Amino acid sequence: MADKLFDLGMIGIGVMGKNLLYNMADHGFSVVGYNRSPEKTAALEQGATPNTDVKGVNTMEDLVKMLKAPRKITLLVPAGKPVDDVVGSLLPLLEKGDIIIDAGNSHYTDTLRRVTELQPKGIHFMGMGVSGGESGARLGPSIMPGGDREAYQHVKAVLEAVSAKVNGEPCTAYMGKDAAGHYVKMVHNGIEYAIMQMISEIYDLLHRGLGLDNDELHEVFKTWNEGELQSFLVEITRDIFLKKDDKTGNRLVDMVLDKAGAKGTGKWTSQDAMDLPVAIPSIDIAVSLRTLSAFKEERVKAAAIYKPVIEKIKADKKQFIQEAGEGLFFCTIIAYAQGLALLHNASEELKMDIPMQDVVKIWRGGCIIRSSLLEQFYQAYRKNPQLPNILLDDQLSGLVQSKLPAIRAILAQAIRSGIPAAGLKSALAYFEAYTTERMPTNLIQAQRDYFGAHTYQRIDEEGIFHSEWDQ
């Protein structure tokens, strides 16, 4: 084995792992990738940029031997047992102070367990969210590392070098203690679920409701992406409408089956929010509707029974498109507000010390939910790092209020037309409930006390009360 020692190792050289290694090498770091297959490690070396330092090895022993101390080993393997298996194989080979970085989509509770188990052994374990997909890994993702600060300092330089940049600033920062990195990534994905659902509902309103064809939809999303809705998800939606199917000649979007996949991070976000508890209804409904989409056969049967009629939207075309854009903008803010409120509360409850200002700062580039909106959120958290909900920011509140007529107008049209828009509806309902000084929950509490003696509080004096309601 060569005497040269490398900066960082990678276990898992699939598309994401390989591209991340190439990104590191392009920025001057020497890297080693492990796979049992000599063919795959040879391909790894051959695919690297000429004159960069990329090496492939076929045993973990060789991987560990070739790394500088403290050894820094990144894992990009499937979540769950595969991560535990790799960690178990590495432990006998590592020394005190070495660092294992899980860059996959692990559940934060698994990450917290691994941090706790490895701490007495002197091994640092970091959970690190990576967003941006295949191209992001290669050209600059948003990177969300969490764990102890000592370990972070050893990887800070490489993460800042390979991450996306906005205004010259790296889209990575220390996300907090323990499992904070994976928690932030989990919530990132929950927000992603909600925004994607809302975009799909706007598409439905414009396509089935207003009758826009794919060329017109492309132009609408193109215009939106050049304004306040500028974001990665609006950008790719714009492009999707033009893609032709090489099998039929139709637009490919029209040939895609309406069954959405999911990898679990959205569900985890909803589950954890309920446990805290924090209300994130737009994320919840996005998860539920992906689940409902999978019941395709039942939906076909239900449609045959009920024969729903979609009434065309008869509003002024130009005005409705404008209202749809403003409504989507409103709902996008609400999706972020719910996810960021969850992060704020989880940071306190789980003692992760998540820096909210840095979260939105590093989401401005590289990640799937990057959006021009995040700059405004960044300024809000700069003014008040402890802001519990971005809807409480004075500057943002004016922007939100200006979009209320639009979201109400398009939802009224959706209801009249019979087009489901649960994500959009949930966003407006959340906003209206959050900004309601007195909710009708007093009746619910009275009902609970009536049938179950669950007690209640009063508006005019302190204390816990119970009444015999049937007397």
N, C-alpha and C positions, 0 to 999 in steps of 0.2 A: 504494500500500500504506500502511496506517495506521502512524503513528509509534510506537504502543504496542508494547512488547516483552513477550513471554510467558515464563513460567517454564520450560516443558517442552514438547517436541514428541513426537509419536507417529507412527510409520510402521507401519501395520497397524491399521485401525480396524474389524476384525471384532468379534464379540461380546466377546471378552476385552479387546481394545484399547480399544474404545469404553467399556466399563464401567469400566475402569481410569482413563480420562480423566475420566469423570463423577465418579468417586470423588475424584480429585485436585481437580477444580473445586469439588466440594461442601465441600472442606476449605480453600477460599480461594486455591487456586493457579490461575493463568491458564495454559491449555493450548491447544496447536494439534495438530490431527490431519490427516495427509496421506492423500489418495487421489486417483488420477487422475480418478475419476468425480465430477463436480459434484453429481450426485444423492445420492451417498453422503456427501459432506461437508455438503451441505445437511441431510440427515437427521441427521447428527451434531449439528449446531447446534440443530436443532429438538427433539431428544430430551434436551437438557441441562436441568438444573434451572433455573427462572427466576432471573435475576439472577446467574448464575454466568458465568465467563469461559471459554467454549469456542468455538474458531474452527476452521473447516475450510479447507484450502488444497489446490490441485490440482497444484502443482509443488514439487519439493524445494527449488528456489531460494527460493521464497516461505517455505517452512517455516523454512529456515536464517536468512533475513533477519529473521524475526519473533521470534527467540529471544534472550534475554539471554545475555551472555558470562559464564562459559564456557557454550556451548550444550550442552544436555542433551537427547539424542534417544533415545527408547526404541523398540526394534524388537519387534514382535509379528508375525513372519512365519514361515512354515514353516522348519524347520531345514534345514541343508545349503546348497546353492547359492543359494537365495533370499536368505539372510543375506549371503553374499559379494557377491551382485549389488547389494544395497542399500548395503552398505558401500562398494563400488566407486563407486557413483553419488554417495555423500555426500562422499567424500574431497576432490574438487576444490573443494568448497564450504566446507569446514571450516577452522578455524585452530588453531594450537597451543593445547593446553589444553582443547579441546572434548571432550565425553564421549559415547560411543555405548554404549547399554545394551541388550544382547540379553536380552529377557525371555521368549523362547521356550524350547522344550525341546531346545536344541542339545546335541550330544555334547561333553563337556568337552574332548576333544582338539582339536576345532575352535575352541573358545573360547580355549584356550591358544595355538593357532597365530595367531589374530587378535590377541590381546594382544601377542604377540611381533612380529608384522608392523607393528602400528600404533605401537608404542612409539617407534621411531626417528623417526617423523613427528610426535611430540608429541601424538598423539591417544590419549586414554584409552579403553580398551575394557573393559566390565564384563559378565560373565555373571551373570544374575540369575534364580534360580528363583522361580516364582510358583505357589502352590498354593491351591486353594479353588474352582476352577471359575468358572462365570459369575457366580454370586451372590457368591462370595468377592471377585472382582475389583471388583464394584460396592460391596459393603458392608464389605469388610475381609479381605484374604487374608493368608496367611503368606508373607513375602517374604524371599528368600535371596540377597542381593547379595554378589558377590566381585569381586576386582580390587585395584587399588592404593588405599591408604587416602586419598590425596589426592582422588581422584575420588569416593570414597564420601562424604567430608565434604560435597561439593557437593549430594548427593542425599539425605543422611541425613534432613533435616527432612521432605521430602515423603514418603519411605518410611515414616517413623514415624507420620506423620499418617494415611496411608491404610490402614495395615495393621490387622489384627484386634488387639484388646486383651484381655489376660487379667490380672485384678487391677490394671487400669490401666496395665499394661506393654505396649508395642508388640510385636507378633509379627514383628519384623524385627531383624536385627543384622548386623554385618559378619561374613561367613563365612570370610574368609581371603584369601590371595593368589591371584593368577593366575585359574585356572578353578574356584576353590573353590565359588562360588555354584552353578554348574551341576553340580558333582560332588555337592554336598549334595542338590540336587533330584533327581538321578539315583538316589541311594540312597534318598531319600524314596519315590520311585516303586517301587523294588524292594521295600521294606518293605510298601508298599501292595499289590503283587501277592501277597505271601505271606499277608497278613492276609485279603484277599478270598478267596483259595483256601481258607484254613482255615474261614472262615465258611461257604463253600459246602459244604464237607464236613460240617460240623456240621448244616447244613440237610438234607443228604442222609440223615444218620443219624436225625434227628428225623422227617423226612418219609417216606422210603421204609422206614427201619428201624423207627421207633417208631409210624409211622402218623398223625402229627399233620397236621391240615388247615391251610389258610392262616390261618384265624382263630386257631387254637391257636398256630401259629407266631408270629403277630403278638403275642399275649399273652406268649409266652416271651421274645421279643426286647425287648418293652416293659419287662418286669420286669428283664431283664439290663441294659438301658440306664439303669435307675434305681439300679444298684449299681456294683460294681467294674469291670464291663465297659463303663461309660459311654464312648461314643466316637461319632464321626461315622458310621463304617461300620456299627456296630450300630444306630444311630438310623435310618439310611436303610433298612437291611434290615427293620427293624420296619415301616416305612411301605410298603415294596414289597409285602408280603403282602396289603394291603388294596386295592390299586389294581385297579379293574375294567377289562376290555378293552371298549372301546366298540363293537367289531365283533361279538364273540361273547357278551358278557355274562359270560364266565369271568374268573377272576383273571388279570391280564395276565402275571404271572410264569410261569404255566403255558403261555402261548402263545409265549413267547420261545424261539427256537431255541438249542440248547446248543452254540453255537460262539462262543468268546470272541475279541474283537479285541485288538490290541496295537499300540502306537506305537513300540516299540523301546527304551524306557528300562529296562524290566525285563531285556531281553536284554543291554543295555549293562552293567547292574549285575553280572550273572553273568559276563560276559566279563572285566570289569575285575578282579573278585574272583579269577578263575582266574589272571590275569596277575600279581597282586601276590605271592604268593597268599594269599587268606583264604577260609575255609570259610563259605559261606552256603547250605547245602543247601535250606532251606525256600524261599528266593527262587528258587533254581535249579529246584526241582520245580514251583513255581508257573508259571514261564515255560514249562517243558516241557509241563505239562498244558494250558496255553492252546494251545500248538502242537498237542498231541494232539486237542484238542477240534475243531480244524479238519478233521480226517480223519473227518468225519461219515459219509460213505458207507462207508468201510472199517469203521468201528465198527458200523454197522448189519449189514454182512455178517458180521463176527466174532461179533456177538451171535446171528445166525441159526445159525452153525456150532456155537458152544459152548453156547448156551442157558443163560446163567448164571441161577441161582436165588437170589433175594435172600430170605434167611430173616428173618422178622420178629423184632425184638428183644423178648425175653420178660421183660426186667427190669422192676422196679417203675417205673412211669411217672414218678412224682414224683422218685424218686431218680436215675433216668437223666438227666432234664432238669437236675437240679442238677449231676450229674457232667459233663454236656456243657458247662455254663456254666463250671465250674471248669477243665475241660480246654481250652476255648477261651482262657480267661484265661492259662493256662500257655503255650500255643502262641503267643499274641500277644506275651508277654514274650520268648519265644525269637526271634520274627521281628525284634523291635526289637534284641535283643542281637546278632544276626548283622549287621544293617545298620549298627549303631553301631560294632561291631568293625571293619567294613570302613572306615568313615570314619576311625576312629582310626589304623589302619594306613596308609591312603592319605594322610592328612595328613602323616605322617612321611616316607613313601617319596617323595611328590611335592612335599614341602616347601611345603605350602599353609597350614600353621598354622591349621587349623580349630579354633575354640573349641567343644569338645563341649558344654560347659555352655550356651552360647548356642544351639546347634543344637536341643537338646531344649526349651529355653525358648521358642523361637519356633514350635516345632511344637505347642505347647499350644493354640493357637487358630488359626482361619482355614484350616488345611490339611486335606487329606483324611484323614490319619492322626492327627488330633488325638484325644487320649484322656486320661482322668484318670490313666492310668499315667505319663504324661510328667512329671507333677509329682514322682513318686518318682524318676524318672531324673534330673531336674533336681537334686534334693537329693543324689543319689549323686555327680553330677559336681561339685557345689559342695564336697563333702567331699574329692574326689580328682579334679581336672581331668584327670589323666593315666590314669584308669582304662581299661585296655585292653579290658575286657568287663564289662558291667553285672552279669553273673552273679557277679562277684567281689565285689560290694557286700554287706556283712554283713547289712544290713537287708533287702535284696531277696532274699537267699538263703533266709531263713526263709519268705517268701511263696511262692517257687517250690517249695520242698520240700513245703509244705502242699497243693499242687495235684497232686503226683505220683500219689497213689492214684487220683484222678479221671481223669487222662489215660490211665493204664494200663487202667483199667476200661472206658472207652469204646472204646479201641482193640481190646481183647480182644473186645468185642461187634462191632465193625466187621469184624474178621477172621472171626469165626464167621458173621456175616450175609452176607459176600461183598460188602460195600460198600467201594469204593476210598476210601482216606483217606490218600493219599500225603503231603499237606502236613502233616497232624497227625502221622503216623508219623515224618516227617523231623525234626520239631521235637523229639520225644522222643528219637530216635536221636542227634541233635546234642548234646542235653543229656547223655545217658548217655555219649557218647564224650568230651565236653569235661570231664566230671567223673571220667573213668577215669584213674587214675594210670598204669597200664600197659596200653596197647592191644595187640592182637595183631599190630601192624605189624612186630614183630620177624620174624615168619614171612615177610611180604611182602619184607622186606629180604634175608632169607636166600635166597628164591626169585630175587630180582634178581641177587644175587651168584652164585648157582648157574648161571643160564643166560646171564648177560651180564657177569659179573665187575664188577658195579657197586659193589662194596665195601660195607662196613658198619662201624658203630661198636660198641664193646662197653660193657657196663654196669659193668665192673670196672676198666677202664683207658682212658686217653686214646689217641687215634690212629685211623687209618683201616686197615681190615683186609680181606683177601681170603682165601678158603679154596677148596680143591679139594674140592667137596662130594661128588663121585662116587667118591672114592677111600677 
